Amino acid sequence: MKKIVIIGSGIVGICTAVELINRGFSVTLIDPNEPGSQTSYGNAGVLTDSSLMIINNPQLLRSLFSLIFKRNTSFRYSKLFVFSRLSWVINFLMFSKKKHMEIAAKVLRELQVLSLKTHKKLIKKTNSNNNIEAPGWLKVFKTQLSYENYTYELDVLDKNKAKYTILNTKQIKKQFPDLQIEYYKGILFKNSLRVKSPIELSKNYFKYFIKSGGSFYKEICEDIKFINGHWTVLLNENKKIFDEVVICAGPWSKDFLSNLGYKIPLAWERGYHHHFSTKKDIDLGPAIHDVDGGFVYSCNKNEIRVTSGVELTFREAAINEEQINDIVQKLKTILPLKNKLTKTPWLGSRPTIADSLPMIGKAPKHKNLWFNFGHNHIGLSTSAGSGVVIADMIENKKTSINIDLFLPDRFIL
């Protein structure tokens, strides 16, 4: 039986581990943190097959001046970070072309459809149904202008046969009467689920993995080395030998692979979230993306969770509460917030490859080394599908979907 180790126990690593152990492999997860407690904890909690528009698209170039020079709750950046990573930023912007955006949307659609199907099976196997709401994803627009700007993305959704319903002001008010403001339009995605607690979903998947015979080492992985046809994983005080390694370490993946000579065009988008109590129980089913404000909020009775947009800065930079505090002020006009349930905002980093597509597949320079990271802001929606694809490749089977655009050798590493 092949012994496989997965570095990183976020939702991508956990889903990959579950898929591999279900196929009969001996699987070990390694992470210095609790499974699902990092970036996977702070996401918007959405499973969908319709998050197709990559960030670096033609509209980004049109709004670049505004993003750089105007105060915006959806985007904040460190000038020092941008200058220090200028080559990556330029590379990222060079992918903001219509042709790349359309191809990316097609392959992301296939990955998300596969992932949603796989998640539904895992939700059933792990008895996680009480953690799920459907439909789970609603985009709302405060103004006619912001909605008209979104028609560009609607065209992409239509070309890829995504299913959604357009809601007008009255329909939004009728379905979600607790909202204190009137939105101009809404887009409700039919094939979507809201995960009430992303950390609980990760924990349930992880428990299933352990119950199925998986192993977990809560240790720092210092390094990995290919010696005599096997992989040696150096931990805090000892070492372990494995046949295959899968790197699922999100924004930390680059650290492991640089030691092996790989130059990965990976950066990170930091994001925050806060929890609040409300003055009364709130009846909101889906997670709601306020497009004008650039934030997402969701509700479990009298508890609200709000997540921020993008902060582009150094991965280990100190917490800057300015962006999330501005968002909270906007949220107070929408819902009756009461008290903070989190003393300080949670902070996580979304791993982003220059072309905004995950890196999934065989390492170009090493035997039995696999990459599965860079899922950007849709890691939850793509995690289970990418686990299926990696398992297919390790078994030397035809992959369930076309993954040419995800393969690591698309860049000169």
Secondary structure, 3 states (H helix, E strand, C coil): CCEEEEECCCHHHHHHHHHHHHCCCEEEEECCCCCCCCCCCCCCCEEECCCCCCCCCHHHHHCHHHHHHCCCCCEEECHHHHHHCHHHHHHHHHCCCHHHHHHHHHHHHHHHHHHHHHHHHHHHHCCCHHHEECCCEEEEECCHHHHHHHHHHHHHHHHCCCCEEEEEHHHHHHHCCCCCCCCCEEEEECCEEEECCHHHHHHHHHHHHHHCCCEEECCCCCEEEEECCEEEEECCCCEEEECEEEECCHHHHHHHHHCCCCCCCEEEEEEEEEEEEEEEEECCCCEEEECCCCEEEEEEEEEEEEECCEEECCCCCCCCCHHHHHHHHHHCCCCCEEEECCCCCEEEEEEEECCCCCEEEECCCCCCEEEEECEHHHHHHHHHHHHHHHHHHHCCCCCCCCCHHHCHHHCCC
